[in-house]
Amino acid sequence: MSAPLRKTLFVLLMAAVAVYAASHLRGPNGLVALFAKQEAISQLEDTTAKLAKSVEEQEKRIQAIRDKKSEVVIPLIRSRTNWVRQGEFEFHLNEKEKKAGTPAAAPAAQ
């Protein structure tokens, strides 16, 4: 094989490799898709971290309820039973007044 023919074949082979590489780097498994997948993974890791923190906070709250800590249990009981201690007053707003932001009190003293 002569030198000019080798150079020509080498240039054609390099051109074919360049076209092949360019077409596959732009395809569905190319660099753009890789960056999109990395971004999706990053978002999922952030979501996972937030959910893990939420689970940890809920586990602490559940443990506080199991330990019968008064600062956790009493507000929980009061919210579920509408319990008002002696000497306290409870005020309720109507839905219209809540939206309007006008203070209207309906005391329920016990």
Steps between C-alpha positions, in 0.01 A plus 500: 500500500627839412538785749230726346252210504575429869453866589170509309372183672611635839318830441185316385515270804542797735210679330282189541595473869426870552156472336422185703609665826311820430180314413513288816592787730192690385262202515276375781801364687723799429639782707175697517318196633782437745477853639120474525529172689759649735264791572213258565720299736596817685135599543411151622784510752371835631150359529634193678690717748187707573291187549763346728498817712120492515502135607759575768288789637189280503689223680611752765141618541371144528765419758404814696137385497604150614708656778189700596677835494245755614613772256405266215209300638291780654476713181417185306219408739373857508486523121317171462249544782454879499591493867515836676649526847314668781552875483596498132301641212478357151420722205363378167480700179240446233631407154398841360683680778811283459519592132430868561744516790256682726516400864172361625500308825258240616628409847435156630593518866487202726 
